[in-house]
Amino acid sequence: MPNWIEFHDSTLTGINAVGQACELVLDAYVHSWEARGDEWTGTGLMQVVHIIVGNAFGPLASELVLPALISAGRMRAGGVTHDLVPLPFEASSDVDLSLQVDTIGTVTINGHGVRIEAVGEGRYVEDLPAEWRPNTG
């Protein structure tokens, strides 16, 4: 089972234009799950994550001061809305990313195509209760 990004308790540390793409850099709260027999063990980690949205458009708030704490977020890609986003993740469909940033409100990035990848090792935060395990269908 892959890891999952929870936008809540993550921090937006950078927004960069890369050609026609927009790269968001997060110090993300990540759920990491491992099967042990019939049970799942979860660990909460902080990990640097890059989210690259292709053909990006959307207002980038000029008053956004980084780093900024994210209190909630949601991504829609391929017709599916994600509150917890698989890590890594890639889609070649329309993308809508919405982050509720404590300092200014909602930051929205729209585009076509998204790639999400972790950088380096995660840093341990806490053990997670089994009922928080994402539903993978």
C-alpha positions in Angstrom: 0.0 0.0 0.0 1.5 3.4 -0.9 1.8 6.3 1.5 -0.8 9.0 1.6 -0.6 12.8 1.9 -2.9 14.4 4.4 -3.0 18.2 3.6 -4.1 19.0 7.1 -1.1 19.6 9.3 1.2 20.0 6.2 3.1 23.2 5.4 3.4 24.9 2.1 7.0 25.9 1.8 7.3 26.9 -1.9 5.5 27.7 -5.1 7.6 27.8 -8.3 6.8 28.3 -12.0 8.5 25.6 -14.1 7.7 26.4 -17.7 4.0 26.1 -18.0 3.8 23.9 -14.8 3.4 25.0 -11.2 5.5 23.2 -8.6 4.3 23.3 -5.0 6.7 22.2 -2.3 5.2 20.8 0.9 6.5 19.6 4.2 3.7 17.1 4.1 2.0 15.1 6.8 2.2 11.5 5.4 0.4 8.4 6.5 2.6 5.4 6.0 0.9 2.0 6.2 2.3 -1.6 6.5 0.4 -4.9 6.5 1.4 -7.2 9.4 -0.6 -10.4 9.0 -4.3 -9.4 9.1 -3.6 -6.0 10.7 -2.3 -2.7 9.4 0.2 -0.6 11.3 0.2 3.2 10.5 2.9 5.8 11.1 2.5 9.6 10.7 5.6 11.2 9.1 6.6 14.6 7.9 8.2 14.5 4.5 9.2 16.9 1.7 6.8 16.4 -1.2 6.8 18.0 -4.7 3.4 18.5 -6.5 3.9 19.4 -10.1 0.7 20.5 -12.0 1.1 20.8 -15.7 -0.4 23.6 -17.8 -1.2 25.3 -14.5 -3.4 28.3 -14.1 -5.1 29.9 -11.2 -4.6 33.0 -9.1 -1.5 32.8 -6.9 -2.0 35.1 -4.0 0.7 37.8 -3.9 0.1 38.2 -0.2 1.1 34.5 0.5 4.0 34.4 2.9 5.8 31.1 3.1 6.1 28.9 4.9 2.3 28.7 5.5 0.4 26.1 7.5 -2.3 24.1 5.5 -5.5 23.5 7.5 -7.3 21.5 4.8 -7.0 20.5 1.2 -8.4 18.5 -1.6 -7.3 17.4 -5.1 -9.5 16.3 -7.9 -7.8 14.4 -10.7 -9.3 11.9 -13.3 -12.8 12.6 -12.0 -11.8 11.4 -8.5 -11.7 13.7 -5.4 -8.9 12.9 -3.0 -8.8 14.1 0.6 -5.9 11.7 1.2 -3.7 11.6 -1.9 -1.6 8.5 -2.7 2.1 9.1 -2.7 3.6 8.8 -5.3 0.8 9.8 -7.6 0.6 10.6 -11.3 -2.4 11.5 -13.6 -2.7 12.9 -17.1 -6.1 14.4 -16.6 -7.5 17.7 -15.6 -6.5 18.6 -12.0 -8.0 20.9 -9.4 -5.9 21.4 -6.3 -7.3 23.5 -3.4 -5.4 24.2 -0.2 -6.8 26.1 2.7 -3.9 28.2 4.0 -4.2 29.6 7.4 -2.7 33.0 6.6 -4.8 34.0 3.5 -7.5 31.5 2.8 -7.8 29.2 -0.2 -5.0 28.7 -2.8 -6.3 27.0 -5.9 -4.2 25.6 -8.8 -5.9 24.1 -11.9 -4.1 22.4 -14.8 -3.7 19.3 -16.8 -1.6 16.5 -15.5 -0.1 16.1 -12.1 2.9 14.3 -10.6 3.5 14.0 -6.9 6.7 12.6 -5.4 8.4 12.4 -2.1 11.9 13.7 -1.6 14.3 12.1 0.9 13.2 10.2 4.1 10.2 10.9 6.2 10.6 12.1 9.8 8.6 10.2 12.5 5.7 12.1 14.1 3.4 9.5 15.7 1.7 6.1 15.4 -1.7 6.1 13.7 -4.8 4.3 14.8 -5.9 1.5 12.5 -9.3 3.2 11.8 -7.4 6.0 9.9 -6.2 3.5 7.2 -7.3 4.9 3.8 -10.0 3.0 2.0 -8.3 1.7 -1.1 -11.4 0.2 -2.6 
